């Protein structure tokens, strides 16, 4: 499976570590170069430096042929924006997971359910 993980923090690194042990192609996107370097040195994965909210960065990360997008950056807005971008461009992961605060989930639940349809 081709998986793009947005965010190389504690959650993103933990998810990458769990998924890299299986036959997956993992790409992690973040703006923190030292953190990405540390992950790449420790795990068999690809990294992309950039803002995960930008379509060009998602494209560079391989979103066009990814099976899954996991958005776990420290920015809820970036997470939701990235999932929406992936879904509305018609290319990219058919499945996406984004972390967001409860209030954002409540406001967005209706529009989230219609993404990609």
N, C-alpha and C positions, 0 to 999 in steps of 0.2 A: 504494500500500500504506500502511496505517496502522501506524506503528511507535512503540512506547513504549520509550524508553531510560531505564533507572534508573541514575543516576550521571552527573555532569557533570565528572568528573575527566579525566585525560589520555586514558584509554581511551574513556570515554563521549563526550567532545568529538570525538575522532578518528573514531569510528563515525558520529556525527551529521554531521560534515563530509563524510564519504564518501557517506552515504545521502541527504543533502539535495539533492545535485546531480541526482538522479533524481526522477521524479514520485512522491515519497513525502510523506505527512503525518507529520512527526516531532514527538513530544512528549518532552521531557527532564524527568526528575524528580530533584530533589536538595534538600538542606537549605541549601546554600550560595547565598544570594541574589546576591552579587556575581558569582559564577561563572556562574550562570544568566543574569544580566543581560548579561554579556559575550558569552555564546553567542547570546542572542537578538538582540543588536545586530549581530552578525557574520553570522548565518545566518538563513534563513527557516524558523523553527520555533516551536513553542509550548513554554512552560515551565510547570512546576507546582512550587511550593515545598512540600516536605513529606517525611515519612519514608516511603520506598518500601515498607516492610514493612507499612504499614497499609492494609487494604482500602479505606478511604474515600479515601485518596490515590490508590490505583490506579484507583478509579472516577473520580475527578476528572481523572486523566490520560487517560481514555478507554479504559481496558482493556476495557470492555464490547464495543467493536466494533473492537478492534485486531487486526491480522493477525499481528503479531510482537512479542514482549517480549524485550528485551535487557537483562539485569540485570548491570551492571558497577560496582556501588558498591564502596566500600572494605571493606564488610562481607560476608563470605561467607554469614553467617547471613541477612542481609537479602536477598541475591540468591536463595538457595534458598527462603526463606520466601515471597518475592514470586512466584516461579515456581509454587510449590506452591499458593499462594492463588489465582492466576490459573487454574490447572488444576482445582482442586477446587470452585471456585464455579460451574463450568459456563458461565461467561461469560468472554469475553476471548480473548486470543490462543491459537490452536490450536498455535502453535509458540513455544517459549521457549528462550533461551540464557542460562545463568548461569555466571559465573566462580566457581570454588571450588578450594580446595587439594586436592591429590591424595588425602590421607587422607579428606577429606569425600566426595570422589567415590567412593572405594572403599566407604565405609560406606553411601552413598546410591544406588549404581548400581542396586540392585534396585528400590527404591521410585521412583526417577526414571523408570525405564522404564515404570512402570505409571501415571504421572500422566496424567490426561485420558482414561483408557480406561474 
